[in-house]
C-alpha cells in the first residue's frame, strides 16, 4: 500500500505502509524546515489514507498546525483535542481507564504501577535523578503498589487524590509519649488511618462471611490460628493482600530511616501533586473519560494540547501518561478485527521519550503502528534519557526506525552518525607523479581503489532550509533499510516544497 513517493518513478520509490510501520525518525536543526516539509508530508499521508492516531505537542502552535492538516485532508471532524482552554471539553481519566481494562485488583495494581513508574522514571532521567539506582526504583515501586492495594480494599477504586493523601500521611515510627500529655485530645485520624481502618473493616466482613460457612469444614484441617490464617488467605485474595499491607506499612516502611523514607514518599507525592492542580485534574483525574485510545481504531485523531513550552514538566508528564496508555492499547489489538493503521506523531520528540519506547518500536510493525519522531539532533535524546548507558539506549531506540530523514544540521555528532549510517563506497582515486631530469619532466598517472564516505558529514550543513531565500525548497537526505532505491543505493537526496498548494509539493 503506497502512501507517497520519493521523487519521480515507481516501484521501489514508493514509501509504503510497511515502510511507515517500521518507524520514521526526522532530524534537522532549528529552522531547517523539517516540520514544514517532511513532517507535514508524512502527516498528510496518514490523514489522506484515513489513519487514526495520537499527536503530542511541544510548541504553542502545534494544535493549529495539525488542525490545518486535518482541514486540508477533510478530516477535521475526526480530530479530538484534549484542551484545557475549552470548557467542558474532552478528557481522559487514565486511572478510570486502567480500571476498566483490568480483571481484578491484581491486574489493576500492576497496570497502574507500571504506568506511574514509567512516567516517574522518565521524569527522573530528564532531571538527572537516580532512576537507575535499583534500591530507589524498587522502593518507589513497592510504595505505589501497596498504596494502590490499600485504596482498592478501602474504597473499591483508585484515584490520584486518594493515593496522594495516603502517601502524605503514612505512619511514622512510634514516638514515646511525653509525660504530662496524656490529657490532650485525640488527633483526627489521617487519610492513611482512615483508609487502613476501612480496608480492615471490609476484609474482616469477608472473613466473617467465609468463616460462617467454612470453619467446620474438615477438609481445611483448621486446628490453630496459623492454619486458620492460611485457609483464609488461600480462600480470600483480599485477606492475603491485607496481610501484606500490614507487614509493609507497620514494619518494612516504618523501619526505614526518616531521610530514606522522605525521599521515597516525596518522589511519589511530588509527581502526583502536579496531577491534582487545575486544569490537569479535570482533564485526567476527576471526571469520566470522553475519549479513549481505542477511538483511534475508528479513525479518530487524538491531540493533547498541553504544549511543553506552556505547561513545562506537567505537560510532558501528562502527555507521556496518555502516550503510554495509547501504546499498550494499540499493541493489544487484534489486527484481523481492527485493521486500520494508526500513527503516533511527536514533533520535538525528545520531550516524550522513555526507556520502553525501544521495545515498543521493535514490535510496532506487527501492530500496524506508524511511529514518527522529529527532533534536532542525537544529543537531544541523550539529554532526555540522561542516565547510565544513555548512548546505547538512544541507539537502541533509533536503530529500530526503518526510515531516517536528515535535513540541514550543524550538529557534528548527528551529521557523523548519518554519514556513517549511509556508509562508504569504493572509488578510484587518481594520482599524478612527476620526475625531473636535466633535460625533461616525466609525468606518470595511477589509480588506486579507496573507500570514501558516500555522504560526508559536512554535506548535511549545505542542505537548503526553505523560506524565500531558497524558493521555499527544503532539501533532505533519506536513508531506508532493506529497500534500495532504483539506483541501487540505500539513500536518496530529496527536495520538499513548503508551499501547501504547490503542484510540486511531493517527495
Secondary structure, DSSP 8 states (H G I E B T S, - for coil): -EEEESSS-SGGGEEEHHHHHT-EEEE--TTS-TIIIIIHHHHHHHHHTT-EEEEE--STTHHHHHHHHHHHTT-GGGEEEEETTSTT-----HHHHHHHH-SSHHHHHHHHHHHHHHHHHHHHHHTT--TT-HHHHHHHHHHHHHHHHHHHHHHSS--HHHHHHHHHT---------TT-TTS------HHHHHHHHHHHHHHHHHHHHHHHHTT-GGG---SHHHHHHHHHHH-HHHHHHHHHHHIIIIITTTS-HHHHHHHHHHHHHHHHHHTSTTHHIIIIIS--S--GGGGGGT-EEEEE--HHHHHHHHHHHHHHHHHHHHHHHHHS-TTTS---EEEEEETGGGG--TTHHHHHHHTGGGTEEEEEEES-HHHHHHHT-STTHHHHHHHHHTT-SEEEE-S---HHHHHHHHHHH-EEEEEEEEEEEEE-SS-EEEEEEEEEEEEESS-GGGGGGS-B-SGGGTTEEEEEEEETT---TTS-SEEEEEEE--TT-TT---
